[in-house]
């Protein structure tokens, strides 16, 4: 039996596929491009018109404005999610410590449990805050490599390769 597709039949897009999220990722790359073009206007012998310089300045200001409007809510949401993960983990550790047998309880000190609840759960909170950079970083590196390739050629690949070699050392 065939029926026509309705709006209810469509799935909600994933967060990483939403236009506002992808636009934010592109904005982190667009700002240096606008800045570079604006600086190029002031070079001696530049053939860029004054109108193009104003458009690049407007693009740079737009990127900064979007950055201010977007970064704080995203940072707040990630910190909120990290805090919820930390509280949930502390709750699980507390519940487990109450259910320990006498033998296991005698081996685990209060200091070990407090250490788990303070230091180790903080790592969960910090990792959630930094998690988006793990996703955005490689894509941003590819985009930046393309733009550098466009202006410098094969040197961009060698430069990016040199940066990638040092990642494990950090």
FIFI-721696 format. One record per atom (N, C-alpha, C): x, y, z; atom name. Coordinates in nm, 3 decimals. Atoms other than C-alpha are relative to their C-alpha. Layout:
// residues N
{{X,Y,Z},'CA'},
...
//
This chain:
// residues 170
{{0.084,-0.118,0.000},'N'},
{{0.000,0.000,0.000},'CA'},
{{0.089,0.124,0.000},'C'},
{{-0.079,-0.122,0.010},'N'},
{{0.145,0.333,-0.105},'CA'},
{{-0.076,0.116,0.062},'C'},
{{0.060,-0.123,-0.051},'N'},
{{0.086,0.660,0.073},'CA'},
{{0.099,0.113,-0.021},'C'},
{{-0.087,-0.115,0.023},'N'},
{{0.223,1.007,0.030},'CA'},
{{0.081,0.029,0.126},'C'},
{{-0.088,-0.033,-0.112},'N'},
{{0.512,1.119,0.245},'CA'},
{{-0.049,0.127,0.068},'C'},
{{0.043,-0.113,-0.079},'N'},
{{0.419,1.356,0.524},'CA'},
{{0.118,0.051,0.082},'C'},
{{-0.107,-0.058,-0.082},'N'},
{{0.630,1.581,0.747},'CA'},
{{0.031,-0.090,0.118},'C'},
{{-0.022,0.088,-0.115},'N'},
{{0.583,1.335,1.035},'CA'},
{{0.087,-0.121,-0.037},'C'},
{{-0.081,0.113,0.043},'N'},
{{0.759,1.065,0.826},'CA'},
{{0.150,0.032,-0.003},'C'},
{{-0.141,-0.040,0.006},'N'},
{{1.085,1.266,0.824},'CA'},
{{0.063,-0.010,0.139},'C'},
{{-0.073,0.008,-0.126},'N'},
{{1.347,1.209,1.090},'CA'},
{{0.060,0.136,0.032},'C'},
{{-0.070,-0.119,-0.045},'N'},
{{1.497,1.488,1.296},'CA'},
{{0.148,-0.017,-0.036},'C'},
{{-0.142,0.018,0.034},'N'},
{{1.852,1.556,1.171},'CA'},
{{0.086,-0.011,0.126},'C'},
{{-0.095,0.007,-0.110},'N'},
{{2.146,1.470,1.394},'CA'},
{{0.055,0.138,0.029},'C'},
{{-0.054,-0.130,-0.039},'N'},
{{2.299,1.760,1.584},'CA'},
{{0.116,0.041,-0.090},'C'},
{{-0.115,-0.034,0.082},'N'},
{{2.619,1.738,1.377},'CA'},
{{-0.037,0.025,-0.146},'C'},
{{0.044,-0.026,0.136},'N'},
{{2.411,1.765,1.058},'CA'},
{{-0.085,0.126,-0.011},'C'},
{{0.083,-0.120,0.001},'N'},
{{2.221,2.079,1.156},'CA'},
{{0.078,0.117,-0.059},'C'},
{{-0.066,-0.111,0.070},'N'},
{{2.294,2.393,0.958},'CA'},
{{0.064,0.098,0.098},'C'},
{{-0.060,-0.094,-0.095},'N'},
{{2.355,2.607,1.268},'CA'},
{{0.133,-0.054,0.055},'C'},
{{-0.124,0.061,-0.048},'N'},
{{2.620,2.361,1.395},'CA'},
{{0.108,0.006,-0.107},'C'},
{{-0.099,-0.002,0.108},'N'},
{{2.793,2.331,1.057},'CA'},
{{0.044,0.142,-0.032},'C'},
{{-0.037,-0.140,0.021},'N'},
{{2.780,2.707,1.013},'CA'},
{{0.098,0.050,0.104},'C'},
{{-0.093,-0.037,-0.107},'N'},
{{2.952,2.749,1.349},'CA'},
{{0.139,-0.056,-0.028},'C'},
{{-0.131,0.061,0.031},'N'},
{{3.227,2.508,1.240},'CA'},
{{0.069,0.077,-0.112},'C'},
{{-0.059,-0.074,0.111},'N'},
{{3.278,2.700,0.916},'CA'},
{{0.046,0.138,0.047},'C'},
{{-0.034,-0.135,-0.048},'N'},
{{3.282,3.034,1.105},'CA'},
{{0.139,-0.001,0.064},'C'},
{{-0.133,0.000,-0.060},'N'},
{{3.595,2.925,1.294},'CA'},
{{0.107,0.004,-0.105},'C'},
{{-0.096,0.000,0.109},'N'},
{{3.765,2.886,0.956},'CA'},
{{-0.011,0.130,-0.080},'C'},
{{0.024,-0.117,0.084},'N'},
{{3.611,3.190,0.783},'CA'},
{{0.066,0.126,0.055},'C'},
{{-0.055,-0.121,-0.061},'N'},
{{3.741,3.450,1.030},'CA'},
{{0.143,0.031,-0.045},'C'},
{{-0.135,-0.031,0.046},'N'},
{{4.112,3.416,0.939},'CA'},
{{0.006,0.033,-0.150},'C'},
{{0.002,-0.030,0.144},'N'},
{{4.025,3.421,0.568},'CA'},
{{-0.039,0.145,-0.022},'C'},
{{0.040,-0.141,0.013},'N'},
{{3.840,3.753,0.600},'CA'},
{{0.111,0.093,0.049},'C'},
{{-0.108,-0.082,-0.053},'N'},
{{4.124,3.890,0.812},'CA'},
{{0.117,0.007,-0.098},'C'},
{{-0.109,0.002,0.098},'N'},
{{4.385,3.782,0.556},'CA'},
{{-0.031,0.087,-0.121},'C'},
{{0.038,-0.083,0.115},'N'},
{{4.193,3.947,0.273},'CA'},
{{0.000,0.148,0.036},'C'},
{{0.000,-0.140,-0.043},'N'},
{{4.151,4.265,0.475},'CA'},
{{0.143,0.053,0.011},'C'},
{{-0.141,-0.041,-0.008},'N'},
{{4.525,4.278,0.546},'CA'},
{{0.058,0.018,-0.139},'C'},
{{-0.050,-0.009,0.138},'N'},
{{4.594,4.219,0.176},'CA'},
{{-0.037,0.134,-0.065},'C'},
{{0.042,-0.129,0.056},'N'},
{{4.404,4.541,0.098},'CA'},
{{0.105,0.108,0.030},'C'},
{{-0.094,-0.102,-0.042},'N'},
{{4.667,4.742,0.286},'CA'},
{{0.143,-0.022,-0.053},'C'},
{{-0.131,0.023,0.059},'N'},
{{4.964,4.588,0.102},'CA'},
{{0.024,0.097,-0.115},'C'},
{{-0.029,-0.089,0.113},'N'},
{{5.139,4.823,-0.142},'CA'},
{{-0.024,-0.074,-0.133},'C'},
{{0.027,0.057,0.133},'N'},
{{5.024,4.761,-0.499},'CA'},
{{-0.119,-0.094,-0.003},'C'},
{{0.116,0.089,-0.004},'N'},
{{4.704,4.578,-0.395},'CA'},
{{-0.103,0.047,-0.102},'C'},
{{0.102,-0.033,0.099},'N'},
{{4.437,4.563,-0.666},'CA'},
{{-0.141,-0.017,0.057},'C'},
{{0.130,0.017,-0.063},'N'},
{{4.154,4.511,-0.416},'CA'},
{{-0.068,0.135,0.012},'C'},
{{0.075,-0.127,-0.007},'N'},
{{3.883,4.774,-0.429},'CA'},
{{-0.037,0.030,0.145},'C'},
{{0.040,-0.042,-0.135},'N'},
{{3.771,4.970,-0.127},'CA'},
{{-0.128,-0.070,0.042},'C'},
{{0.125,0.069,-0.031},'N'},
{{3.428,4.808,-0.149},'CA'},
{{0.028,-0.145,0.045},'C'},
{{-0.036,0.136,-0.041},'N'},
{{3.585,4.460,-0.129},'CA'},
{{0.062,0.000,0.140},'C'},
{{-0.059,-0.010,-0.133},'N'},
{{3.786,4.570,0.174},'CA'},
{{-0.108,0.019,0.106},'C'},
{{0.111,-0.017,-0.094},'N'},
{{3.468,4.692,0.345},'CA'},
{{-0.080,-0.129,0.017},'C'},
{{0.073,0.127,-0.010},'N'},
{{3.295,4.363,0.264},'CA'},
{{0.077,-0.101,0.084},'C'},
{{-0.080,0.089,-0.083},'N'},
{{3.585,4.169,0.414},'CA'},
{{-0.003,0.041,0.147},'C'},
{{0.010,-0.049,-0.138},'N'},
{{3.576,4.389,0.725},'CA'},
{{-0.136,-0.034,0.058},'C'},
{{0.134,0.035,-0.046},'N'},
{{3.201,4.334,0.749},'CA'},
{{-0.010,-0.151,0.027},'C'},
{{-0.002,0.144,-0.023},'N'},
{{3.255,3.957,0.713},'CA'},
{{0.074,-0.035,0.128},'C'},
{{-0.077,0.022,-0.122},'N'},
{{3.516,3.969,0.989},'CA'},
{{-0.082,0.038,0.123},'C'},
{{0.086,-0.041,-0.112},'N'},
{{3.281,4.160,1.219},'CA'},
{{-0.116,-0.097,0.018},'C'},
{{0.108,0.098,-0.008},'N'},
{{3.001,3.918,1.134},'CA'},
{{0.046,-0.129,0.067},'C'},
{{-0.056,0.121,-0.063},'N'},
{{3.223,3.622,1.229},'CA'},
{{0.018,0.021,0.150},'C'},
{{-0.019,-0.029,-0.143},'N'},
{{3.312,3.786,1.560},'CA'},
{{-0.134,0.006,0.073},'C'},
{{0.132,-0.012,-0.061},'N'},
{{2.947,3.863,1.631},'CA'},
{{-0.065,-0.138,0.017},'C'},
{{0.054,0.136,-0.008},'N'},
{{2.837,3.505,1.554},'CA'},
{{0.074,-0.079,0.107},'C'},
{{-0.081,0.068,-0.101},'N'},
{{3.122,3.378,1.769},'CA'},
{{-0.048,0.034,0.141},'C'},
{{0.048,-0.043,-0.132},'N'},
{{2.997,3.582,2.065},'CA'},
{{-0.136,-0.061,0.030},'C'},
{{0.135,0.052,-0.023},'N'},
{{2.638,3.465,2.018},'CA'},
{{-0.004,-0.151,0.015},'C'},
{{0.007,0.146,0.004},'N'},
{{2.721,3.097,1.969},'CA'},
{{0.090,-0.066,0.104},'C'},
{{-0.097,0.070,-0.085},'N'},
{{3.026,3.010,2.178},'CA'},
{{-0.048,-0.013,0.145},'C'},
{{0.043,0.007,-0.140},'N'},
{{2.880,3.095,2.521},'CA'},
{{-0.111,-0.102,0.022},'C'},
{{0.102,0.103,-0.023},'N'},
{{2.560,2.889,2.485},'CA'},
{{0.052,-0.143,-0.019},'C'},
{{-0.055,0.133,0.021},'N'},
{{2.754,2.592,2.346},'CA'},
{{0.089,-0.040,0.117},'C'},
{{-0.086,0.029,-0.115},'N'},
{{3.014,2.615,2.624},'CA'},
{{-0.084,-0.029,0.125},'C'},
{{0.088,0.021,-0.115},'N'},
{{2.736,2.640,2.882},'CA'},
{{-0.069,-0.136,-0.009},'C'},
{{0.065,0.129,0.017},'N'},
{{2.556,2.338,2.738},'CA'},
{{0.096,-0.115,0.026},'C'},
{{-0.098,0.107,-0.022},'N'},
{{2.873,2.128,2.738},'CA'},
{{0.040,-0.008,0.148},'C'},
{{-0.031,0.001,-0.143},'N'},
{{2.960,2.234,3.094},'CA'},
{{-0.115,-0.060,0.080},'C'},
{{0.118,0.055,-0.067},'N'},
{{2.605,2.148,3.200},'CA'},
{{-0.004,-0.151,-0.017},'C'},
{{-0.002,0.144,0.025},'N'},
{{2.631,1.804,3.038},'CA'},
{{0.111,-0.067,0.081},'C'},
{{-0.110,0.054,-0.079},'N'},
{{2.969,1.747,3.204},'CA'},
{{-0.032,-0.005,0.147},'C'},
{{0.039,-0.003,-0.141},'N'},
{{2.830,1.848,3.541},'CA'},
{{-0.100,-0.112,0.030},'C'},
{{0.097,0.108,-0.021},'N'},
{{2.539,1.605,3.501},'CA'},
{{0.069,-0.136,0.000},'C'},
{{-0.075,0.126,0.002},'N'},
{{2.782,1.325,3.411},'CA'},
{{0.079,-0.018,0.129},'C'},
{{-0.077,0.008,-0.125},'N'},
{{2.996,1.406,3.715},'CA'},
{{-0.090,-0.034,0.118},'C'},
{{0.093,0.027,-0.110},'N'},
{{2.698,1.409,3.951},'CA'},
{{-0.051,-0.144,-0.008},'C'},
{{0.047,0.137,0.015},'N'},
{{2.569,1.081,3.806},'CA'},
{{0.108,-0.100,0.039},'C'},
{{-0.110,0.090,-0.035},'N'},
{{2.910,0.918,3.841},'CA'},
{{0.023,-0.001,0.151},'C'},
{{-0.015,-0.006,-0.146},'N'},
{{2.945,1.040,4.201},'CA'},
{{-0.112,-0.077,0.070},'C'},
{{0.112,0.073,-0.057},'N'},
{{2.600,0.899,4.274},'CA'},
{{0.021,-0.151,-0.009},'C'},
{{-0.028,0.143,0.015},'N'},
{{2.700,0.560,4.135},'CA'},
{{0.110,-0.047,0.093},'C'},
{{-0.109,0.036,-0.091},'N'},
{{3.024,0.557,4.335},'CA'},
{{-0.052,-0.007,0.144},'C'},
{{0.056,-0.002,-0.136},'N'},
{{2.833,0.648,4.653},'CA'},
{{-0.087,-0.123,0.023},'C'},
{{0.087,0.117,-0.015},'N'},
{{2.571,0.377,4.596},'CA'},
{{0.082,-0.128,0.009},'C'},
{{-0.085,0.119,-0.001},'N'},
{{2.840,0.119,4.524},'CA'},
{{0.075,-0.011,0.132},'C'},
{{-0.072,0.004,-0.127},'N'},
{{3.034,0.216,4.837},'CA'},
{{-0.090,-0.044,0.115},'C'},
{{0.093,0.044,-0.104},'N'},
{{2.721,0.158,5.046},'CA'},
{{-0.028,-0.149,-0.008},'C'},
{{0.030,0.142,0.019},'N'},
{{2.678,-0.192,4.900},'CA'},
{{0.124,-0.090,0.011},'C'},
{{-0.121,0.081,-0.011},'N'},
{{3.038,-0.306,4.955},'CA'},
{{-0.011,-0.100,0.114},'C'},
{{-0.002,0.100,-0.108},'N'},
{{3.085,-0.623,5.155},'CA'},
{{0.100,0.047,0.107},'C'},
{{-0.090,-0.038,-0.109},'N'},
{{3.270,-0.605,5.485},'CA'},
{{0.146,-0.017,-0.040},'C'},
{{-0.138,0.025,0.043},'N'},
{{3.583,-0.752,5.325},'CA'},
{{0.047,0.109,-0.094},'C'},
{{-0.037,-0.103,0.097},'N'},
{{3.582,-0.507,5.034},'CA'},
{{0.005,0.137,0.067},'C'},
{{0.002,-0.129,-0.069},'N'},
{{3.496,-0.215,5.263},'CA'},
{{0.124,0.020,0.085},'C'},
{{-0.120,-0.014,-0.083},'N'},
{{3.794,-0.290,5.484},'CA'},
{{0.123,0.030,-0.087},'C'},
{{-0.113,-0.027,0.090},'N'},
{{4.026,-0.275,5.179},'CA'},
{{-0.006,0.140,-0.060},'C'},
{{0.015,-0.133,0.059},'N'},
{{3.884,0.052,5.038},'CA'},
{{-0.009,0.103,0.111},'C'},
{{0.002,-0.104,-0.102},'N'},
{{3.961,0.356,5.247},'CA'},
{{-0.094,0.112,-0.042},'C'},
{{0.084,-0.115,0.029},'N'},
{{3.746,0.664,5.273},'CA'},
{{0.073,0.096,-0.094},'C'},
{{-0.079,-0.088,0.087},'N'},
{{4.028,0.859,5.110},'CA'},
{{-0.003,-0.043,-0.145},'C'},
{{0.008,0.048,0.137},'N'},
{{4.018,0.636,4.803},'CA'},
{{-0.134,0.035,-0.064},'C'},
{{0.134,-0.031,0.052},'N'},
{{3.645,0.688,4.764},'CA'},
{{-0.014,0.150,-0.024},'C'},
{{0.003,-0.145,0.019},'N'},
{{3.678,1.063,4.813},'CA'},
{{0.084,0.041,-0.121},'C'},
{{-0.084,-0.027,0.115},'N'},
{{3.959,1.066,4.557},'CA'},
{{-0.074,-0.032,-0.129},'C'},
{{0.080,0.034,0.117},'N'},
{{3.736,0.886,4.307},'CA'},
{{-0.106,0.106,-0.028},'C'},
{{0.112,-0.093,0.018},'N'},
{{3.452,1.130,4.369},'CA'},
{{0.046,0.142,-0.031},'C'},
{{-0.043,-0.137,0.027},'N'},
{{3.662,1.445,4.347},'CA'},
{{0.089,0.009,-0.122},'C'},
{{-0.097,-0.015,0.109},'N'},
{{3.961,1.401,4.117},'CA'},
{{-0.041,-0.072,-0.128},'C'},
{{0.025,0.079,0.120},'N'},
{{3.856,1.124,3.883},'CA'},
{{-0.128,0.041,-0.072},'C'},
{{0.122,-0.043,0.068},'N'},
{{3.503,1.246,3.816},'CA'},
{{0.018,0.137,-0.066},'C'},
{{-0.029,-0.129,0.064},'N'},
{{3.643,1.591,3.736},'CA'},
{{0.054,-0.022,-0.141},'C'},
{{-0.051,0.030,0.135},'N'},
{{3.820,1.430,3.441},'CA'},
{{-0.113,-0.028,-0.097},'C'},
{{0.117,0.018,0.085},'N'},
{{3.482,1.320,3.307},'CA'},
{{-0.058,0.135,-0.042},'C'},
{{0.058,-0.132,0.027},'N'},
{{3.353,1.675,3.335},'CA'},
{{0.083,0.076,-0.102},'C'},
{{-0.087,-0.071,0.094},'N'},
{{3.655,1.821,3.155},'CA'},
{{0.001,-0.064,-0.138},'C'},
{{-0.002,0.066,0.131},'N'},
{{3.649,1.559,2.881},'CA'},
{{-0.126,0.030,-0.079},'C'},
{{0.124,-0.034,0.071},'N'},
{{3.286,1.637,2.795},'CA'},
{{0.008,0.142,-0.056},'C'},
{{-0.013,-0.138,0.048},'N'},
{{3.368,2.008,2.766},'CA'},
{{0.088,0.005,-0.124},'C'},
{{-0.093,-0.002,0.112},'N'},
{{3.653,1.933,2.524},'CA'},
{{-0.036,-0.096,-0.112},'C'},
{{0.037,0.100,0.099},'N'},
{{3.476,1.656,2.330},'CA'},
{{-0.030,0.057,-0.139},'C'},
{{0.028,-0.051,0.136},'N'},
{{3.349,1.877,2.041},'CA'},
{{0.127,0.030,-0.080},'C'},
{{-0.124,-0.031,0.072},'N'},
{{3.706,1.976,1.958},'CA'},
{{0.063,-0.126,-0.060},'C'},
{{-0.048,0.126,0.056},'N'},
{{3.788,1.609,1.902},'CA'},
{{-0.067,-0.029,-0.133},'C'},
{{0.074,0.021,0.124},'N'},
{{3.524,1.603,1.630},'CA'},
{{0.032,0.109,-0.102},'C'},
{{-0.019,-0.113,0.090},'N'},
{{3.575,1.949,1.483},'CA'},
{{0.145,0.013,-0.046},'C'},
{{-0.142,-0.017,0.030},'N'},
{{3.957,1.942,1.493},'CA'},
{{0.046,-0.062,-0.131},'C'},
{{-0.045,0.059,0.127},'N'},
{{4.024,1.692,1.212},'CA'},
{{-0.066,0.062,-0.123},'C'},
{{0.067,-0.064,0.114},'N'},
{{3.762,1.846,0.984},'CA'},
{{0.056,0.139,-0.025},'C'},
{{-0.057,-0.133,0.013},'N'},
{{3.899,2.191,1.052},'CA'},
{{0.141,-0.006,-0.058},'C'},
{{-0.135,0.016,0.054},'N'},
{{4.253,2.069,0.979},'CA'},
{{-0.004,-0.025,-0.150},'C'},
{{0.013,0.026,0.144},'N'},
{{4.142,1.937,0.640},'CA'},
{{-0.039,0.125,-0.077},'C'},
{{0.045,-0.122,0.067},'N'},
{{3.965,2.261,0.552},'CA'},
{{0.114,0.102,-0.007},'C'},
{{-0.112,-0.094,-0.004},'N'},
{{4.262,2.473,0.659},'CA'},
{{0.111,-0.044,-0.095},'C'},
{{-0.101,0.052,0.093},'N'},
{{4.498,2.246,0.464},'CA'},
{{-0.038,0.033,-0.144},'C'},
{{0.046,-0.035,0.135},'N'},
{{4.285,2.303,0.153},'CA'},
{{0.027,0.147,-0.030},'C'},
{{-0.020,-0.143,0.025},'N'},
{{4.298,2.681,0.193},'CA'},
{{0.149,0.035,-0.011},'C'},
{{-0.144,-0.025,0.010},'N'},
{{4.674,2.677,0.253},'CA'},
{{0.053,-0.057,-0.131},'C'},
{{-0.039,0.061,0.128},'N'},
{{4.715,2.443,-0.046},'CA'},
{{-0.035,0.094,-0.114},'C'},
{{0.045,-0.092,0.105},'N'},
{{4.520,2.692,-0.255},'CA'},
{{0.095,0.118,-0.015},'C'},
{{-0.088,-0.116,0.010},'N'},
{{4.764,2.970,-0.171},'CA'},
{{0.148,-0.037,-0.008},'C'},
{{-0.142,0.033,-0.005},'N'},
{{5.096,2.785,-0.119},'CA'},
{{0.039,-0.125,-0.077},'C'},
{{-0.031,0.123,0.074},'N'},
{{5.070,2.453,-0.304},'CA'},
{{0.034,-0.115,0.093},'C'},
{{-0.034,0.124,-0.070},'N'},
{{5.228,2.128,-0.188},'CA'},
{{0.062,0.023,0.137},'C'},
{{-0.059,-0.031,-0.132},'N'},
{{5.402,2.298,0.106},'CA'},
{{-0.102,-0.015,0.111},'C'},
{{0.105,0.013,-0.101},'N'},
{{5.069,2.292,0.286},'CA'},
{{-0.009,-0.142,0.053},'C'},
{{0.009,0.139,-0.042},'N'},
{{5.064,1.913,0.292},'CA'},
{{0.118,-0.036,0.091},'C'},
{{-0.116,0.028,-0.082},'N'},
{{5.418,1.893,0.428},'CA'},
{{-0.011,0.068,0.137},'C'},
{{0.019,-0.070,-0.127},'N'},
{{5.338,2.153,0.694},'CA'},
{{-0.101,-0.069,0.089},'C'},
{{0.102,0.070,-0.079},'N'},
{{5.024,1.970,0.804},'CA'},
{{0.053,-0.135,0.047},'C'},
{{-0.061,0.126,-0.040},'N'},
{{5.217,1.642,0.807},'CA'},
{{0.094,0.020,0.119},'C'},
{{-0.090,-0.030,-0.112},'N'},
{{5.478,1.800,1.037},'CA'},
{{-0.079,0.024,0.128},'C'},
{{0.084,-0.024,-0.118},'N'},
{{5.201,1.915,1.272},'CA'},
{{-0.056,-0.132,0.051},'C'},
{{0.060,0.128,-0.040},'N'},
{{5.039,1.569,1.272},'CA'},
{{0.101,-0.092,0.067},'C'},
{{-0.105,0.083,-0.063},'N'},
{{5.370,1.404,1.364},'CA'},
{{0.014,0.034,0.148},'C'},
{{-0.021,-0.041,-0.138},'N'},
{{5.385,1.606,1.686},'CA'},
{{-0.122,-0.019,0.089},'C'},
{{0.121,0.020,-0.081},'N'},
{{5.030,1.528,1.801},'CA'},
{{0.022,-0.106,0.108},'C'},
{{-0.021,0.099,-0.108},'N'},
{{5.130,1.205,1.984},'CA'},
{{0.092,0.050,0.111},'C'},
{{-0.091,-0.049,-0.104},'N'},
{{5.405,1.395,2.168},'CA'},
{{-0.071,0.093,0.099},'C'},
{{0.072,-0.089,-0.090},'N'},
{{5.150,1.633,2.316},'CA'},
{{-0.088,-0.079,0.093},'C'},
//
